[in-house]
Amino acid sequence: MERERSVYRAEDRGADTGLYVLLGGGTEGYTGSNAAALNPGFAYGATVGVKPSKLLGFELNYNGALNDVDLAGPGGAADGADIVRQGGQAAITLGLTTTKLQPYVLGGVGIQNYNVRGASPVFGFVDDTSGYVPAGVGLRYNITRLITADARVDYNIPFAQDFAPDNDVGDGRYKALLQLGGTY
């Protein structure tokens, strides 16, 4: 009598669904007229989201950055960062594949607060709370069921913004983040 043998086969789970949490850092800079006045600086973020399907995701994100005013010379106008930005956004992600290494696009809406340090206004920059529209691309990799790496770049289009001397659509900001976390 011949016995059947069990054979273990690894299953490629692809883009996992469920709740995810990510923490990370990177860089943030400005475009247009503000690019010459503000040096790129350290950016950080925390994301909590849910993927009800392998392609669609909804997320809330806290993000911030530290930048120096370039016009003040080395070290900026104040000790430490001249401009501290804190923000939050709600976004939708749309996966382009269902593989473990998943490219995606994102879009949403956010609110941010600029705190200009030193003698305000610093070269025309003032404290302000405003809105923005994030539009970006990313690449998420589910290393294991619990460990997820996420790299994203987004461009943030400002609206109702008065923190800088120039505030056109082309005077937005870009952010690149590398985040690590998990999908549960």
C-alpha positions as CSV (number, residue, x, y, z in Angstrom):
1,M,0.0,0.0,0.0
2,E,1.4,3.3,-1.1
3,R,1.2,6.3,1.3
4,E,0.6,9.9,0.2
5,R,3.2,12.3,1.3
6,S,2.4,15.9,2.4
7,V,4.3,18.5,0.5
8,Y,4.8,22.0,1.8
9,R,4.4,24.6,-0.9
10,A,5.2,28.3,-0.1
11,E,2.3,30.5,-1.0
12,D,3.0,33.9,-2.5
13,R,0.6,36.1,-0.6
14,G,1.1,39.1,-2.8
15,A,0.0,42.5,-1.6
16,D,-1.4,41.9,1.8
17,T,-4.7,43.3,3.0
18,G,-5.6,44.6,6.4
19,L,-4.5,47.2,8.8
20,Y,-1.0,48.7,8.4
21,V,1.2,51.0,10.5
22,L,4.3,52.7,9.2
23,L,7.0,55.0,10.7
24,G,9.8,56.6,8.8
25,G,12.0,59.5,7.7
26,G,13.4,61.2,4.7
27,T,13.7,64.6,3.1
28,E,11.5,67.5,2.2
29,G,12.1,70.5,0.0
30,Y,10.3,73.3,-1.8
31,T,9.7,74.0,-5.5
32,G,9.2,77.2,-7.5
33,S,10.3,80.5,-6.0
34,N,10.5,79.0,-2.5
35,A,13.2,76.5,-3.6
36,A,16.0,79.1,-3.6
37,A,14.9,80.5,-0.2
38,L,14.4,77.2,1.7
39,N,17.0,74.4,2.0
40,P,15.8,70.8,1.9
41,G,15.5,69.3,5.3
42,F,14.7,66.3,7.4
43,A,11.1,64.9,7.1
44,Y,9.4,62.4,9.2
45,G,6.0,60.6,9.2
46,A,3.7,58.1,10.7
47,T,0.9,56.3,8.7
48,V,-2.0,54.2,9.8
49,G,-4.1,52.7,7.0
50,V,-6.3,49.9,5.9
51,K,-6.3,47.9,2.7
52,P,-9.7,46.3,2.2
53,S,-8.5,44.8,-1.1
54,K,-5.1,44.1,-2.6
55,L,-5.3,47.3,-4.7
56,L,-7.2,49.9,-2.7
57,G,-6.1,51.5,0.6
58,F,-7.2,54.3,2.9
59,E,-4.8,56.0,5.2
60,L,-4.3,58.8,7.8
61,N,-0.8,60.3,7.9
62,Y,1.0,62.6,10.3
63,N,4.0,64.3,8.8
64,G,6.5,67.1,9.5
65,A,9.7,68.6,8.4
66,L,12.5,70.9,9.5
67,N,14.0,73.5,7.1
68,D,16.4,76.3,7.1
69,V,16.0,79.7,5.3
70,D,18.9,79.8,2.8
71,L,19.0,83.6,2.6
72,A,20.4,83.8,6.2
73,G,23.6,81.9,5.3
74,P,25.0,78.7,6.9
75,G,22.9,77.6,9.8
76,G,19.9,79.7,8.9
77,A,18.4,82.6,10.8
78,A,17.8,80.9,14.2
79,D,19.5,78.1,16.1
80,G,18.2,74.8,14.8
81,A,15.5,74.7,12.1
82,D,14.1,78.1,10.9
83,I,10.8,76.6,9.8
84,V,9.1,73.6,11.5
85,R,6.1,72.2,9.6
86,Q,3.6,69.8,11.1
87,G,0.7,68.3,9.1
88,G,-1.8,65.6,8.7
89,Q,-3.5,64.1,5.7
90,A,-6.1,61.6,4.6
91,A,-5.3,59.8,1.4
92,I,-6.4,57.0,-0.9
93,T,-3.8,54.6,-2.4
94,L,-4.4,52.6,-5.5
95,G,-2.1,49.7,-6.2
96,L,-0.9,49.1,-9.8
97,T,-0.3,45.4,-9.2
98,T,-1.2,42.8,-6.6
99,T,2.4,41.5,-6.2
100,K,4.5,41.5,-3.0
101,L,6.4,44.4,-4.5
102,Q,3.6,46.8,-5.2
103,P,3.8,50.2,-7.0
104,Y,1.0,52.5,-6.1
105,V,-0.3,56.1,-6.6
106,L,-1.8,58.2,-3.8
107,G,-3.9,61.3,-3.5
108,G,-5.9,63.1,-0.8
109,V,-6.2,66.3,1.2
110,G,-4.2,67.6,4.2
111,I,-3.8,70.4,6.7
112,Q,-0.5,71.8,7.9
113,N,0.9,74.3,10.3
114,Y,4.1,76.3,9.7
115,N,6.0,77.6,12.7
116,V,8.7,80.2,11.7
117,R,11.4,80.4,14.4
118,G,13.4,83.4,15.2
119,A,12.3,87.0,14.7
120,S,9.1,86.6,12.7
121,P,8.7,87.3,9.8
122,V,12.0,85.7,8.7
123,F,12.7,87.0,5.1
124,G,8.9,87.1,4.4
125,F,8.1,83.7,6.0
126,V,5.4,83.8,8.7
127,D,3.5,81.3,10.9
128,D,0.5,79.9,9.0
129,T,-2.0,77.1,9.0
130,S,-3.1,76.1,5.5
131,G,-4.3,73.2,3.3
132,Y,-2.6,71.1,0.7
133,V,-3.4,68.3,-1.8
134,P,-0.8,65.5,-1.8
135,A,-0.3,63.6,-5.1
136,G,2.4,60.9,-5.2
137,V,3.8,57.5,-6.1
138,G,5.1,54.8,-3.9
139,L,6.5,51.3,-3.7
140,R,5.4,48.9,-0.9
141,Y,7.1,45.6,-0.2
142,N,5.6,43.0,2.2
143,I,8.8,41.5,3.5
144,T,6.8,39.0,5.6
145,R,3.2,39.0,6.7
146,L,4.1,41.4,9.6
147,I,7.0,43.5,8.2
148,T,6.3,46.1,5.5
149,A,8.7,48.5,3.8
150,D,7.3,51.6,2.0
151,A,9.1,54.2,-0.1
152,R,7.1,57.1,-1.4
153,V,7.5,60.5,-3.0
154,D,4.8,63.0,-3.1
155,Y,4.2,66.6,-4.3
156,N,2.0,68.8,-2.2
157,I,0.0,71.5,-3.9
158,P,-0.8,74.3,-1.4
159,F,-4.1,76.1,-1.1
160,A,-5.0,79.0,1.3
161,Q,-1.4,79.3,2.2
162,D,0.2,82.6,3.4
163,F,3.4,81.3,5.1
164,A,5.7,82.2,2.1
165,P,6.1,85.3,0.0
166,D,5.2,83.2,-3.1
167,N,2.2,80.9,-2.9
168,D,1.4,79.7,-6.4
169,V,0.7,76.0,-7.4
170,G,4.3,75.8,-8.6
171,D,5.5,76.9,-5.2
172,G,4.6,73.6,-3.4
173,R,6.8,71.1,-1.7
174,Y,8.0,67.6,-2.3
175,K,8.7,64.9,0.3
176,A,10.4,61.5,0.0
177,L,10.0,59.1,2.9
178,L,11.2,55.6,3.6
179,Q,8.9,53.9,6.2
180,L,9.0,50.6,8.0
181,G,6.1,48.9,9.8
182,G,3.7,46.1,9.6
183,T,0.5,44.8,8.0
184,Y,-1.8,43.0,10.5
